[in-house]
Amino acid sequence: MIQRPNILFLFTDQQRYDTIAALGNDIIKTPTMDRLVREGTTFTRAYTPSPVCVSARCALVTGMPPHRNGCHDNMPMRQDIPSFMDHLTRAGYQTHGVGKMHFTPDASRMWGFESRDISEEGAGPADAYRQFLKDNDFDHVHEPHGIRSEYYYIPQPSQLPAKLHNTAWTADRSIDFLNNRDTDRPFFLWSSFIKPHPPFESPTPWNKLYRTSEMPEPLRFDGMDKLQAYWNHAQNRYKYRDAGYDGLLMRTMKAAYYSCISFIDYHMGRIIEALGDEIDNTLILLSADHGELLGDYGCVGKRCMLDAACRVPLVVRYPKNFAAGEQCNTPVSLLDIYPTFLSHAHCDESTVCNEGLPLQQIADNKSGRDATFSQFQTGSYGLYMISTATHKYLFSAADQREWFFDLQRDPLEKQDQSENPDDADILATLKARLIKRMSEGDDQQLIVTGDQWTAYEGHALPTDEPDYGLLYQDPAPTQALVDALGPGYAHCVTKPGSESFAALDTSGRQEPLR
């Protein structure tokens, strides 16, 4: 009888690739992640298939990239594509999910899991974490994951004690599952942490683990504005960070961001310890949905193809198939997680998506892989990328321009080489590969026309309204609470629909120039 491993999937939201001490960050404290690096294989050039939450996760669970699954932003996911959880459950695994999955449009849908402990914005009465807070007399905290809207990128202490924080709850529920699982079956446990997604907040004393004075400035340099695409500007405006540079705030923001990661690291350690003697029979995979610019290039957020936003940590510990302490520099994608899990579970290969490749094949140099891809949005708002281990090409339809980076000479991506004649041949090769890929299924030629990018007029942000397009994500009772203050104070404080999860405005989508 074939022995199949248990699978533990440790997943964070918005964690950059360069936030693990063992991989070269001299400031951050991540002893649990460091252990996984020492005892497993690290994929140093791992990329998200889409640098925004929902589309990254849709690609991850379906094994299909955005241009094939139709989800290229924070938007409803197709409901007819089997997830890897579906396959694992059918293969006899006990499958359980804890925390933020960000499934849309129904946050409480099981998506193939046998069971879930749900913690989602917008999950309503199905949210197990909100019920947990109510049971512990903390339901008066209306924004337990941090205060959004104007405070979205303002570092803040948690409104909760450490033991009630969502990070601790995610670990506690994961450990409960491990302690009470069916030991006659292999398990799949996805422990999905909502942090370090902004707002950057952690409880005492974790919020004092790093101090502003210890934090370096973000990556800033002359000419960085030439690397900012349309979506960088739109996102800066949307997230209240488009009114000039504040170095003190940015360093404080980094300290708070690192605190979130260290707090997660501590609780990941608790989950791993709960494996006990099963640890070497458990495939442990650590990754994130996308990164965070954190002030680099004068920008915040994701929705960007620079490494800070689209490159993620990816470490696998399973002694049977992954060598300890090894680093693989071949480009990989979150799409490779789907076949990695299913190949270890010995699922019927005829039933699974073949877009990705098992990570064990890539680590053993048996895959032939030399590049990976990413996409955000489509049509006149589309942003597309291909990266090898040595070069990166990206194109923005909204800007009607391309960028090209030599990652060997310029690992921090500070110099656009798209007009350098010495790089013209490599640029042309990568451009052609990306165009060919994006033409798949593009029957309306919204992305590619012939062998060229589809032409659009391009998008420009308004410059005369400093408050244009700002983010409002207030919790539902906000207006009622203000109204209750009495007629001397009550006035309209929320925008219509502000309590819902909102994507950036793309209502100005253009038709191709034919």
FENLINNOR-V832908 format. One record per residue. N is the residue number from 1. RES is the residue in one letter. SS is DSSP state (h for helix, s for strand, l for the rest). PSI is psi in degrees with one decimal (none if undefined). BURIAL is 1 if it has 9 or more other ideal C-beta (glycine too) atoms within 8 Angstrom, else 0. Layout:
<<N:RES:SS:PSI:BURIAL> <N:RES:SS:PSI:BURIAL>>
This chain:
<<1:M:l:133.4:0> <2:I:l:128.6:0> <3:Q:l:123.8:0> <4:R:l:138.4:1> <5:P:l:155.1:1> <6:N:s:161.1:1> <7:I:s:124.3:1> <8:L:s:117.2:1> <9:F:s:107.6:1> <10:L:s:117.9:1> <11:F:s:133.6:1> <12:T:s:169.9:1> <13:D:l:117.3:1> <14:Q:l:33.4:1> <15:Q:l:122.5:1> <16:R:l:158.8:1> <17:Y:l:-24.0:1> <18:D:l:36.4:0> <19:T:l:34.4:1> <20:I:l:125.5:1> <21:A:h:-43.4:1> <22:A:h:-13.2:1> <23:L:h:14.9:1> <24:G:l:-1.5:0> <25:N:l:111.9:1> <26:D:l:-4.7:0> <27:I:l:-44.5:0> <28:I:l:150.7:1> <29:K:l:111.7:0> <30:T:l:63.7:1> <31:P:h:-32.5:1> <32:T:h:-47.8:1> <33:M:h:-35.8:1> <34:D:h:-40.2:1> <35:R:h:-43.4:1> <36:L:h:-37.8:1> <37:V:h:-43.4:1> <38:R:h:-38.2:1> <39:E:h:-0.3:1> <40:G:l:-168.4:1> <41:T:s:130.3:1> <42:T:s:130.3:1> <43:F:s:102.2:1> <44:T:l:-15.0:1> <45:R:l:62.2:1> <46:A:s:133.8:1> <47:Y:s:151.6:1> <48:T:l:144.9:1> <49:P:l:-11.8:1> <50:S:l:123.3:1> <51:P:l:55.8:1> <52:V:l:154.6:1> <53:C:h:-61.8:1> <54:V:h:-46.0:1> <55:S:h:-32.7:1> <56:A:h:-44.1:1> <57:R:h:-34.3:1> <58:C:h:-44.8:1> <59:A:h:-40.7:1> <60:L:h:-51.1:1> <61:V:h:-24.4:1> <62:T:h:-17.0:1> <63:G:l:11.1:1> <64:M:l:137.0:1> <65:P:l:165.5:1> <66:P:h:-38.5:1> <67:H:h:-10.7:1> <68:R:h:-32.5:1> <69:N:h:-9.2:1> <70:G:l:-1.2:0> <71:C:l:106.8:1> <72:H:l:14.1:1> <73:D:l:-172.2:1> <74:N:l:89.7:1> <75:M:l:167.3:1> <76:P:l:138.7:0> <77:M:l:146.7:1> <78:R:l:141.2:1> <79:Q:l:-1.8:0> <80:D:l:5.5:0> <81:I:l:123.2:0> <82:P:l:140.7:0> <83:S:l:166.9:1> <84:F:h:-22.7:1> <85:M:h:-37.9:1> <86:D:h:-48.9:1> <87:H:h:-41.4:1> <88:L:h:-40.2:1> <89:T:h:-44.2:1> <90:R:h:-27.5:0> <91:A:l:1.9:1> <92:G:l:3.0:0> <93:Y:l:145.4:1> <94:Q:s:110.9:1> <95:T:s:129.7:1> <96:H:s:137.0:1> <97:G:s:137.5:1> <98:V:s:129.8:1> <99:G:s:-154.6:1> <100:K:l:117.4:1> <101:M:l:-28.3:1> <102:H:l:36.6:1> <103:F:l:134.6:1> <104:T:l:153.3:1> <105:P:l:-7.7:0> <106:D:l:104.6:0> <107:A:l:-20.7:1> <108:S:l:2.4:1> <109:R:l:143.6:0> <110:M:l:-30.8:0> <111:W:l:35.8:1> <112:G:l:-15.9:1> <113:F:l:144.9:1> <114:E:l:-34.5:0> <115:S:s:155.0:0> <116:R:s:145.5:1> <117:D:s:106.1:1> <118:I:s:133.4:1> <119:S:l:97.7:1> <120:E:l:144.5:1> <121:E:l:129.3:0> <122:G:l:6.9:0> <123:A:l:-14.1:1> <124:G:h:-141.6:0> <125:P:h:-14.1:0> <126:A:h:-4.1:0> <127:D:l:108.1:1> <128:A:h:-31.5:1> <129:Y:h:-41.3:1> <130:R:h:-39.0:1> <131:Q:h:-38.2:0> <132:F:h:-44.6:1> <133:L:h:-40.4:1> <134:K:h:-42.7:1> <135:D:h:-24.2:0> <136:N:l:19.2:0> <137:D:l:35.8:0> <138:F:l:22.7:1> <139:D:l:-3.6:0> <140:H:l:-13.1:0> <141:V:l:105.2:1> <142:H:l:-21.3:0> <143:E:l:72.4:1> <144:P:l:-16.2:1> <145:H:l:6.9:1> <146:G:l:154.4:1> <147:I:l:126.8:0> <148:R:l:-143.2:1> <149:S:h:-125.0:1> <150:E:h:-22.6:0> <151:Y:h:9.6:1> <152:Y:l:-45.0:1> <153:Y:l:31.4:1> <154:I:l:115.4:1> <155:P:l:140.5:1> <156:Q:s:147.2:1> <157:P:s:152.2:0> <158:S:l:147.6:1> <159:Q:l:1.3:0> <160:L:l:151.7:1> <161:P:l:157.6:0> <162:A:h:-39.4:1> <163:K:h:-17.4:0> <164:L:h:-2.2:1> <165:H:l:150.5:1> <166:N:h:-33.4:1> <167:T:h:-45.3:1> <168:A:h:-40.5:1> <169:W:h:-42.0:1> <170:T:h:-42.6:1> <171:A:h:-43.1:1> <172:D:h:-44.7:0> <173:R:h:-34.7:1> <174:S:h:-43.5:1> <175:I:h:-38.5:1> <176:D:h:-42.8:0> <177:F:h:-46.8:1> <178:L:h:-35.9:1> <179:N:h:-19.0:0> <180:N:h:12.6:0> <181:R:l:168.6:1> <182:D:l:106.9:0> <183:T:l:-4.7:0> <184:D:l:-4.6:0> <185:R:l:149.9:1> <186:P:l:154.4:1> <187:F:s:154.3:1> <188:F:s:118.9:1> <189:L:s:121.5:1> <190:W:s:107.7:1> <191:S:s:105.9:1> <192:S:s:111.7:1> <193:F:l:138.7:1> <194:I:l:-24.8:1> <195:K:l:160.8:1> <196:P:l:28.5:1> <197:H:l:138.5:0> <198:P:l:156.9:1> <199:P:l:142.6:1> <200:F:l:103.3:1> <201:E:s:142.2:1> <202:S:s:159.5:1> <203:P:l:164.0:1> <204:T:l:137.9:1> <205:P:l:5.9:0> <206:W:h:-29.3:1> <207:N:h:-7.3:1> <208:K:h:9.6:0> <209:L:l:-33.2:1> <210:Y:l:143.7:1> <211:R:l:150.3:0> <212:T:h:-39.7:0> <213:S:h:-20.5:0> <214:E:h:-11.8:0> <215:M:l:133.7:1> <216:P:l:159.5:0> <217:E:l:156.8:1> <218:P:l:166.5:1> <219:L:l:109.4:1> <220:R:l:143.2:1> <221:F:l:160.5:0> <222:D:l:133.8:0> <223:G:l:1.5:0> <224:M:h:-26.0:1> <225:D:h:-23.4:0> <226:K:h:-12.5:0> <227:L:h:-3.9:1> <228:Q:l:120.8:1> <229:A:l:174.3:1> <230:Y:h:-46.0:1> <231:W:h:-26.6:1> <232:N:h:-46.7:1> <233:H:h:-44.0:1> <234:A:h:-42.4:1> <235:Q:h:-40.5:1> <236:N:h:-44.6:1> <237:R:h:-45.2:1> <238:Y:h:-36.4:1> <239:K:l:21.2:1> <240:Y:l:32.8:1> <241:R:l:37.0:0> <242:D:l:24.5:0> <243:A:l:34.0:0> <244:G:l:166.9:0> <245:Y:l:133.7:0> <246:D:l:96.6:0> <247:G:h:-38.8:0> <248:L:h:-43.3:0> <249:L:h:-43.1:1> <250:M:h:-37.7:1> <251:R:h:-37.6:1> <252:T:h:-37.6:1> <253:M:h:-42.9:1> <254:K:h:-40.0:1> <255:A:h:-42.8:1> <256:A:h:-38.1:1> <257:Y:h:-46.0:1> <258:Y:h:-37.2:1> <259:S:h:-41.9:1> <260:C:h:-44.3:1> <261:I:h:-41.7:1> <262:S:h:-37.4:1> <263:F:h:-42.3:1> <264:I:h:-45.4:1> <265:D:h:-44.1:1> <266:Y:h:-44.8:1> <267:H:h:-28.3:1> <268:M:h:-38.3:1> <269:G:h:-39.2:1> <270:R:h:-41.6:1> <271:I:h:-45.1:1> <272:I:h:-40.9:1> <273:E:h:-32.2:0> <274:A:h:-14.5:1> <275:L:l:-28.4:1> <276:G:h:-132.2:0> <277:D:h:-9.2:0> <278:E:h:-0.7:0> <279:I:h:-41.9:1> <280:D:h:-10.4:0> <281:N:h:19.0:0> <282:T:s:122.7:1> <283:L:s:116.9:1> <284:I:s:122.6:1> <285:L:s:125.4:1> <286:L:s:128.8:1> <287:S:s:-172.4:1> <288:A:s:162.4:1> <289:D:l:-32.7:1> <290:H:l:-179.8:1> <291:G:l:-156.4:1> <292:E:l:126.1:1> <293:L:l:-35.2:1> <294:L:l:35.6:1> <295:G:l:-13.0:1> <296:D:h:142.0:1> <297:Y:h:17.4:1> <298:G:h:23.6:1> <299:C:l:160.4:1> <300:V:l:166.1:1> <301:G:l:-154.0:1> <302:K:l:-127.3:1> <303:R:l:44.8:1> <304:C:l:147.5:1> <305:M:l:8.0:1> <306:L:l:151.6:1> <307:D:h:-35.9:0> <308:A:h:-29.7:1> <309:A:h:-31.0:1> <310:C:h:-1.2:1> <311:R:s:137.5:1> <312:V:s:159.9:1> <313:P:l:146.5:1> <314:L:s:111.2:1> <315:V:s:136.2:1> <316:V:s:127.5:1> <317:R:s:114.1:1> <318:Y:l:95.8:1> <319:P:l:-27.3:0> <320:K:l:-34.8:0> <321:N:l:-10.2:0> <322:F:l:122.1:1> <323:A:l:143.6:0> <324:A:l:136.4:1> <325:G:l:9.4:0> <326:E:s:152.1:1> <327:Q:s:130.4:0> <328:C:s:122.8:1> <329:N:l:3.3:0> <330:T:l:135.8:1> <331:P:l:132.3:1> <332:V:s:170.7:1> <333:S:s:159.1:1> <334:L:l:-21.7:1> <335:L:h:-22.0:1> <336:D:h:-11.1:1> <337:I:h:-40.2:1> <338:Y:h:-58.0:1> <339:P:h:-23.5:1> <340:T:h:-49.4:1> <341:F:h:-46.4:1> <342:L:h:-30.9:1> <343:S:h:-37.2:1> <344:H:h:-27.8:1> <345:A:l:-2.3:1> <346:H:l:43.9:0> <347:C:l:156.3:1> <348:D:l:113.3:0> <349:E:h:-20.8:0> <350:S:h:-13.8:0> <351:T:h:0.1:0> <352:V:l:158.9:1> <353:C:l:143.3:1> <354:N:l:19.9:0> <355:E:l:-47.5:1> <356:G:l:-179.8:1> <357:L:l:144.1:1> <358:P:l:132.6:1> <359:L:h:-27.6:1> <360:Q:h:-32.7:1> <361:Q:h:-39.9:1> <362:I:h:-42.2:1> <363:A:h:-31.4:1> <364:D:l:7.9:0> <365:N:l:36.5:0> <366:K:l:10.1:0> <367:S:l:-25.2:0> <368:G:l:4.7:0> <369:R:l:134.4:1> <370:D:l:-2.0:0> <371:A:l:160.2:1> <372:T:s:167.2:1> <373:F:s:160.5:1> <374:S:s:153.8:1> <375:Q:s:140.1:1> <376:F:s:131.4:1> <377:Q:l:-174.1:1> <378:T:l:178.8:1> <379:G:h:-136.6:1> <380:S:h:-10.6:1> <381:Y:h:3.3:1> <382:G:l:146.1:1> <383:L:s:125.9:1> <384:Y:s:149.3:1> <385:M:s:144.5:1> <386:I:s:136.7:1> <387:S:s:132.1:1> <388:T:l:-173.3:1> <389:A:l:-15.7:0> <390:T:l:-21.1:0> <391:H:s:154.7:1> <392:K:s:134.9:1> <393:Y:s:136.2:1> <394:L:s:153.4:1> <395:F:s:136.6:1> <396:S:s:115.4:1> <397:A:l:-33.8:1> <398:A:l:-31.3:1> <399:D:l:-14.6:1> <400:Q:l:48.2:0> <401:R:s:165.6:0> <402:E:s:160.0:1> <403:W:s:154.9:1> <404:F:s:133.6:1> <405:F:s:137.9:1> <406:D:s:103.2:1> <407:L:l:-16.3:1> <408:Q:l:-47.5:0> <409:R:l:-25.7:0> <410:D:l:68.5:1> <411:P:l:-21.2:0> <412:L:l:2.5:0> <413:E:l:58.2:1> <414:K:l:-15.5:1> <415:Q:l:112.5:0> <416:D:l:123.4:1> <417:Q:l:19.7:1> <418:S:l:-20.6:1> <419:E:l:12.0:0> <420:N:l:115.1:0> <421:P:h:-25.3:0> <422:D:h:-22.6:0> <423:D:h:6.9:1> <424:A:h:-39.9:0> <425:D:h:-44.3:0> <426:I:h:-42.5:1> <427:L:h:-47.8:1> <428:A:h:-38.8:0> <429:T:h:-48.1:0> <430:L:h:-39.0:1> <431:K:h:-45.2:1> <432:A:h:-39.7:1> <433:R:h:-42.1:1> <434:L:h:-42.4:1> <435:I:h:-42.7:1> <436:K:h:-43.2:0> <437:R:h:-46.0:1> <438:M:h:-14.9:1> <439:S:l:-14.5:0> <440:E:l:116.9:0> <441:G:l:4.2:0> <442:D:l:63.7:1> <443:D:l:-29.8:0> <444:Q:l:1.3:0> <445:Q:l:42.6:1> <446:L:l:-20.5:1> <447:I:l:-47.4:1> <448:V:s:136.6:1> <449:T:s:113.6:0> <450:G:l:-122.9:0> <451:D:l:26.2:0> <452:Q:s:161.3:0> <453:W:s:139.8:1> <454:T:l:133.8:1> <455:A:l:138.3:0> <456:Y:l:164.9:1> <457:E:l:-33.4:0> <458:G:l:158.1:1> <459:H:l:143.0:1> <460:A:l:141.6:0> <461:L:l:146.2:1> <462:P:l:145.8:0> <463:T:l:-5.2:0> <464:D:l:-4.0:0> <465:E:l:98.2:0> <466:P:l:-19.7:0> <467:D:l:15.4:0> <468:Y:l:132.8:0> <469:G:l:24.3:0> <470:L:l:154.3:1> <471:L:l:129.8:1> <472:Y:l:114.5:1> <473:Q:l:55.4:1> <474:D:l:146.8:1> <475:P:l:156.5:0> <476:A:l:-41.1:0> <477:P:l:5.4:0> <478:T:h:-50.6:1> <479:Q:h:-41.7:1> <480:A:h:-37.6:0> <481:L:h:-39.5:0> <482:V:h:-42.1:1> <483:D:h:-34.5:0> <484:A:l:-11.3:0> <485:L:l:-15.0:0> <486:G:l:163.8:0> <487:P:l:-23.3:0> <488:G:l:-16.8:0> <489:Y:l:-27.8:0> <490:A:l:132.2:1> <491:H:l:170.4:0> <492:C:l:118.1:0> <493:V:l:-9.7:0> <494:T:l:152.4:1> <495:K:l:149.6:0> <496:P:l:129.8:0> <497:G:l:7.1:0> <498:S:l:-17.1:1> <499:E:l:-7.6:1> <500:S:l:163.8:0> <501:F:l:121.2:0> <502:A:l:140.3:1> <503:A:l:162.5:0> <504:L:l:148.9:1> <505:D:l:123.8:0> <506:T:l:28.2:1> <507:S:l:-15.5:0> <508:G:l:23.4:0> <509:R:l:134.4:0> <510:Q:l:159.1:1> <511:E:l:148.8:0> <512:P:l:150.4:1> <513:L:l:114.0:0> <514:R:l:none:0>>
